[in-house]
């Protein structure tokens, strides 16, 4: 069966587990698999633009935020707009003054917002690129980049979860190895595309 969408993935999971009694659990396996993928992977398909005007010295993060790739202040006449990421505790230690103090040079994530040091002395515009979670697969959202370009990764990651659920320890390591290998293949192909200056090619698997 061709893995062209969410429903086909659920059916394929039942086939690989050979347990019709798992029909009510396959959606959970896919959800857990997506969580694993987003914890492990940082690829172009997960990148999105970040642009916000600072308010109260902070920047709210989008709901799908995972990690910032790079961030800069948009300011005329600046020679270096790039902000360096640091740990929030370290930021508060280095820049304890949390009122107007200057143009920021570092940033950190603190709960659902970004904080800056020095504390911004103006409502700067900050722009950059962040890694995001794609919309979760479901019966109403049947595809996304991973479903269209790397369905084997979704299947392998889902089978890792299914094997753990079934307490089939002898199968889980094999599926985990396959999952990690597919991730590595995706990284290598993306790196090759970036190094050659060519467009990213869809990964047909």
N, C-alpha and C positions, 0 to 999 in steps of 0.2 A: 504494500500500500504506500502510495506517495504521501509524504508528510507535507501537505499544503496548507494545513490550518489546525486550529486547536482541537476540533472534534476528531480529526484523523490521528492526532497525537494521542488522545485519550484511548482511542481504539487500538492503536499500536502498542500502548502500554499493557493493555489487557492481553494482547497476543503474546508479548514477551514474558509476562508473568505467568501466563497460562492459568489464570485464576479468575473466573468470572465473578467470584465473590468480591473482588476488589473494585468493581465498577463504581462504587460510591466513594472510593478513596483516590482514584487516579487524579482527580482535580487537585487534591491536596499535594500529591507528589509533584505535580507541575509547579504549584505555588512555591513549594520548598526548593525545587530546582532553580526557579527564577531567583530566589533569595541567594542561593549559592553563587550563581553566575554574577549577580551584581556586587557581591562581596569580593569576588576574585578578579573581575575583568574591568579594564579601562581601555576602551577602543573608540574609534572615531564615531561609530554609530550611536554611542552614548553621549556624545558631546552636544552642547547647546550654548547659545549666546547668553551671557549674563550682562545686564545693563541696569543700573539703578542710581538714582540721586540719593545721596546720604541724607538721612533724617535723624536728628538727635545723635549724630555721630555713629550711626549703625546702618546696616543694610540687611533687610529681611531676605531670607533664603527661599527659593521656590520649593514647593511641596515635594518635587521629584528629585531634589538635590542629593547627590552622593558625596562629591568631592570637587574642590576647585582645581582646575588645571593651571590657569594663570589669571592674574588680576592686575589691573593698572588704573591709575587715576588719569582721567582725561582733563588735561590742563595745558593751556597755551604757555609756551616758553619754558616748559619743563624739559630737563635734559635726561631724566630717567623717571619714567612714570610707573615702572614695574614695582608692585608690592610683594614683599617676601612673606611667605606663610610661616607662622610660628605657633607654638602651643599657647592656648589661652592663658594658662597660669603664668607662663613666661611673659606674655604681653602685659598682664596686669602688674607683674613685678618690675618690668622695665619702664612702664608708663603708668604709674599709679594716679597721676592727675587725670581725672575723667571729666574735665571741662576743656573748652577751647584751648588748644596747645600748639597746633602747627599742622603742616601737611603730613599725612601718614606715610610711613615707609614700610610698615608691616601690617599684617592682618591675621586674624584667627577666628575659628568658628566657636561660637558660644551658644549652645542650645540651637535655636532656629534662626540665628542671626550671625552676621559677621561683625566683629569689633575691630578697631583700628588703633594703632599707636604711631606717633602721638595722636591724642584725641583730635579729630578733625576741627580745624578752625574755620571751616566753611562747608557748605553743603555741596561737596564735590560730586561729580559724576564718576562712577567707577564702572569699568567694563572689563569683560574677560570671557573665558570659556569654562564651563563646568561640566562634570559628568553627571548624568541623570539616569534614573530608572525609566525604562520605557513603560508604556501603559501595559498593565498586567494582562496576560492572555485570559480569555474567558469565552463563554458562549456568545457574547455580544461583541467582543474584541478578539477576533479569531486569528489575527496575525500581527506580527511586528517584525523588526529587522532580524531577530534571531530565528523566528519561525520561517521567514522567507529565505534566509541565507545560511543558517546553521541549524536546521532541524535535528541533525544528529546530535548536536550538543544538548539540546533540550531533552531528547530521548535518553541520552546517556546519564545526564544529571538527574532526570526523573527516575531512572532505573536504580541509581544509587539509593535514592530515598525508598523506593519500593523494596529493594533487597534488604535494607535495614528493617523495614516494617515487617517483612516476612521472616526475619532472622535467618536469612540465607547468607551467612558470612562468607561462604566460598564464592559467591557471585559478586558481592559488593566491591571487593578490591579490583576485580576485572573491569567493572563498570566505571569505577573511580579513575582507574588508569586511562580508560578510553576517554572519559570526560576531560581529564587534564591534557591528554594528547591533542584533542580537538581544539582546546583553548590555545595551546601552543601553536598549532597550525594556523589559527586565525591571526595570532600575533605576528607570526612570521610573514604571512601573506600581506598583512597591513604594513609592516615595516618595509617590505620590498617595494610596495606601491609608493610609500612616502619617499624612500631613498631614490627611486627612479624619477620622481616628479610626476608620475602618471596618476590618473584618476583611480580612486579605490574601485576595485572590481568586486562585484557580487560574488560571494562564495557559494557556489552550487555544490551541495552535498546530498 
